[in-house]
Structures are given as structure tokens and as C-alpha cells.
């Protein structure tokens, strides 16, 4: 289980061209030296390094070298989210959506999912589509509900991809032809930004 947690942390947090102190912390974390990781990440996080803040959040969330504390994790993720780290923006979105470590707040969930989705974070895009479909924290909007999971499918794998595809099909059945055409136009416009 710990190996899966570690793999998930590194899949989201390894930045290209990371600074050496951050690399030291990641190597310490990979080797199970949680105190060493914390001593590398903490001063960087205090200086506003979003990657280090994200790593401290992941350590707190998963109880790596410390007691598991989702409230502390939420604080670190919000700090990292302000630094523009997409995975860190996604995490408070989930925390607010589920009420994990923070009060349940769909408006805040929407805010954080949108920030990450705009950066191309596939899971955030899918969750944003769900919020638009259900009208949780935002006015129900079937065009946005179709657009976001459609964008997400390129980055999702396995069950997550299958669920998004099923959601797209269900939403598509509700859309009038002109609304579906508009949703497709928005997807194409978003994809052409890159």
C-alpha cells in the first residue's frame, strides 16, 4: 500500500528541472527517510516553493513520517495551489467536494477543480464536468458538463476513462443538436489553445 501511495505522489509531484534541495527531499522520501524529506521540504515550503508545499501536503495526507492529518494536508495543498501546481489545485477540490479536512463546500471545490482543469489536469476536468452536470456549486450547464469530461478522456486511463466516457454518452443524450455542436466547438477551441 505504501508503495502505491509513493508512486501516486511522485506521478504528480516530480517537476521538470526541480531544484537540487527539492530533489534531495524527493530522494529521501523515495528511500523512506521521511525526516530527511521533511527537513528538505520545510524550508523550501516556507519560501513559497509550491512543489515542496505539495510534498508536505502529500506526506501529511498519507501519514508519511508523521501522523496522518488531512487538515494539515489541506492547508499545504491550498498553499501549493496558490503557486499554480495543478495537482495541488485538484487536491483541495477533492477535499472540499468530500469535506475531507475542510468543511464541505462545492463552490470551493468548483474553484479548485477549475484552476486545475484549465491547466489540463484530467481528473479535475472530469470532476468539473460532474459539478456542472449536477449543478453542485454552480448553475447546471449540460454544455460545460459535456465539454470537461470530453477534454479529460485524453488523459484518463482504466476505470476513470470508462466512467468519463459513460458520462459523456449520458450527457450527450440530453443535448439538443445545436447544444452538442456548441459543446464540440468549445472543446475544439480549448484544444487549439495548446
Helices and strands as residue ranges (DSSP letters): H 2-13, H 20-30, H 34-46, H 50-62, H 70-82, H 86-98, H 106-118, H 122-134, H 142-152, H 158-174, H 177-192
